[in-house]
Amino acid sequence: MTHIIFSDYRNPAAEQAYDIAWDFLERTGAIRDEFEACVFLAQRVATMVEEGQTNRIRMANRAISEYQHHISEGDDLARCGGCRGAH
C-alpha cells in the first residue's frame, strides 16, 4: 500500500495522530480504499484540531474508532441492500 501524507500546520500532533491511525488501520487490514481512508482520516483529524484537541493519541484513537464505525455502517447498508433505519 502507498502511504498518503497528511499535515496540518496548526497542530504538529495532527500529523502524528493521522500517522498513528493510518498505521493501525493498515496493520489490521481495515483500509479497503486508500484514498477514501486518507480523506476520512484527514477530515476527522482536521475537525479535532478545529475543536482544540492537542493530544495525538486521543485524536488517533478517535479517528480509528470513527473510521471503524464508518466501515461497519457501510457493511450494514450493503447487507440489507441499502436500507436505513434498521440500526
N, C-alpha and C positions, 0 to 999 in steps of 0.2 A: 504494500500500500504506500501511496505517496503521502507524506506529511504536509499538510497545509498550515501555513504560519499565520498566527493572529497576534496583533499587538494593539494596545490601547495606551496612548501617551499620557492619559490622565491618571493611570494607576499601574505601576510596574507589576503588581501582584496579579493583574488581569491576565497577562501573557502566561505567567506561571500556572494560574488556575486553568486556563484553556489547555495548556500542555499536559497537566496532570489528568484532566478529564479525558482528553483525547487518548493519552497513553492507556488509561484504564479501560476505556471503551474498546480500544483496538485490541488489547490483550484478551479481553473477554469475548471478542467476536461480535460485539453488539453493533458495530458500524456496518451498515448494509450499503449505504451510498455515501461516499466520501464527501462530495460537495454538499449534500443535504445536511450531513452531520456537522460539517465545518460551519455552515451558515447558522444552523440551530445553536451550536455551542457559542459561536461568536456573538450572536444576538443575546443569548442568555447572560453571558459574562458582561457584555456591554451594559445591559439593563441593570445588573447588580452594581456595576461601577456607578451608574447614574443614581442608584439608590443609596450610595455612600459606603458600600461594602469595601473592605480593605483586606480581609483575611482570605488568602489564596486557597487554603484548604476548605474553608466554608463555601467559597464560590465554586470550587471544583466539585465538591460533594453535591451541591445543589444543582449544578449543571448536569452532572451524571444522573442524578435522580430524575430530573425533568426530561432528559433525553430518553431514559429507560421508560418513563411513563408515556412519552410521545410514541415510542416504538410499540409499546404494549397497546395503546389506543388504536394504532394503525392495524395491528394484528386483529384486534377485536372487531374492527369495522370490516376487515377482509373476511373474517369467519362468518359474520352474519350478513354478508352481501351488501354492506354499505348502510345497514340500518342504524338508526340513532335512537337513543332513549332506553336502550337495553342495559345501561350501566346502573 
